[in-house]
């Protein structure tokens, strides 16, 4: 994954959205469409093209995947996430442009009875293998972060990553996430026990980063 060019972005919270209410689930390049329980065939085909993706994120142990596994994964996502969407490249006509989805994106609110303020969510994104490194994940994740802070009223977004996934750690650090801690020696891969890395981003940190990027873009165009 690589960071996309941020020069087109603004610190304006509504920059990520079209002025039309019906386009609230669009960003510059993508349409984010509802994920339904009936999409199980599509999920199975999507994951079978790149089964390594779940292993690289520490989501499961090394074992063959079958339809029962992906069906249960779908049920869990539909039931336990607050935002769950397919990522499609624009333009779309009547909700379908004939292309397969670019990826899947979700936000899962973290709540329990002991939390005084329920304002945190865990983020996850999967981009098709042949489309990685093109900045797609950057645009989709930034759109989801904006949705979390400005549409869902959250104040914190986090992600848990396996220690071995250096690419994902670097990617989320580029977005603005900070490492907050680790669960030591809880994941097994390649005859080695690894840490689970916890990273997080606060709303105030996100706002400051947008301002810095906006100022950087302005100065690139010429400022004294």
N, C-alpha and C positions, 0 to 999 in steps of 0.2 A: 504494500500500500504506500502511496506517496501523497504528499500534501498538494492539493490543487492550488491554482492561482487564486489568491484571495482579493485581488485588486478590484473585483466587481462587487464586493460585499460592502455593506454600510453598517454603522452602529445603530441605525434606525431599526427598532424592533419589528416593524412591519415590512422591512425590505425583503424578507424571505417569502412574502406572500404577494399574490396578485391582489389588485384592488377589488376584484370580484370575490364575493364571499364563497362562491362555488369553487374557486380555485385555491382555497386555503390549504389544500393538500397537494400543492405543487411547489417545486423550487425551480431554479434556472433551467435545469436539464431533465427533471424527473417529475412524474406523477406518482403519488403514493396511494395505492388502492387498497380497499378493505380485504382482509384475509379472513376466509370463512372455513368452517369445519368441512365443507364440501370440497375444499382445495387439496384433499389428501393425495390424489393422483399427481397433482402438480408438484407437491412437496416431495413426494417419493422420487419423481423423475429429476427434480432439481438437486436433491442430495446424492442420488446415485451417480450423478455426473462427477461429483467431487466428494466422496465419502471421507477423505482425509480432513475435511474442514472441521468436523465434530471432534476428531481426535486432536487436531492442532490447538483447539480451544479448551482441551481438558474436559469436554462435555461427557465423554463416555470412555470405557475401556476398549482396548483393541479387540474387536470381534466383528464378524460379518453382520451387516445390517440387512434387515428384511422389511417387508411391508408392515408387519405388526409393530416393529420398532418405530418406524416413521409415523404410523397412525397414532400411536400413543404420544409421540412428540407433538404432533398437531393438536391433539386434544388438550395437552398440558399448556401449550402456547395460547390457544383460544380461551381457555378457562382462567389463566393466571396472569395475563398481560393486560395493560391498560391501553397501549398503542401497539398494534400489530398490523403491518402493511407490507404489501409487495412493492418493490421499486421498479417502475417502468420508465424507459426513456421516452421523452416527448418527441413528436406530437402523438397524442392518442386521439382516435376518432371513435366516438361512442364507447369509450372505455377499452378499446382493443385496437392495437396497430399491427397485430399479427406477429409481433416479436415476443420471445420469452422474457420473463422478468430478469432484470439486472441482479436482483437480490431480495433479501428479506430483512426487515428492520423491526425491532420491538423495544418497548419500554415497559418495565415491570415495577410498579410502585412497591416500595418496601414499607410494610406496616406491621406493627404488632401492638399489643395492649400496653406495653411499657413505654412506647414512644410518646413524648409530650407534643411533638409536632411532626405530623406525617407529611413530610415534604421531600422525600428522597425516592429515586427510581434507579433501577439497574438497566443499562442499555446493552443491546446486542445487535450486531449487523453481520450479515453474510453476503458477500458479493461473488458472483460466478467467477470461477477460476480464470477463464480467458479474458475477463474484464478487469482484473486487479492491476494496480499500478497506474491507473488512468485518472485518479482523483475522484472516482465515483463515490468511494466510501466517505471521503471528506465532505462532499456536498450533502450526502444523505445523513451523516451523523450530525453535522451542523444544523441541518433542518430539524432533526429530532430534538436536539438540545434546545433550539429556539422554541419548539412546540412545548417542551417540558417546562421551560421557565416562563413563557409569555402566554401560553394557552391553557396549561394544566395547573398553573400556580405552584409548581415545585421550586425548590431552592437548591437542590443538589442532585447531580447525576453521577453514578458510579459504574465501575466495571471490574470484574474479577478475571484475571488472566493467568495462565500457567507461566511459570518462570521461564520455560524454554522458548516461549513465543516472543522472540525479540522484535520481530516486525510489528506485531500488534502493540507491544509496549511503546515502541518508538512512535507509532502512528497516533496513539491516544495522547502521548506527551506533546506531540506537535499540535494537536487540537487544543491543548491547554490543561489536560488532566495532570494531576500530581499524584505521585505514589504516596499512599497514606499508611501503608503497613503490609504485613504478610502473615499468612498462615503457613507456618514452617513445616516442610516435609509432609505434605498431605496428598501429593499427586505422584503417580508412578508412570514412568515412560522410559523405554530403552535401558532397562536394568539400573535405573537411577531414581531416587525419590527427590521430588522437586517441591519448591514453595508455590503457593498461590498468591499472586501479587494483587493487592487491592489499590485501585486508582480512583480518584474522585475529582469533580469539578463543581465549584460553587457558583451561584448566579452572579455574585459580585465579581468573581474572577473572570467569568465569561464576558460580562459587560465591559470590564477594563480591557480585555483582549480585543474586543470589537473596536473600542475607541483607538487602541494602539494601531490596529490594522488600518483603520480609516485614516489616521494621521499619517501613517507610512505611505499609503496610497496617494494622499494629497501632496506630500513632500516629493514623491517620485515624479509628480507632474510639474514640480518646480515651486519651491518655497525657500525663503531666505532664513 
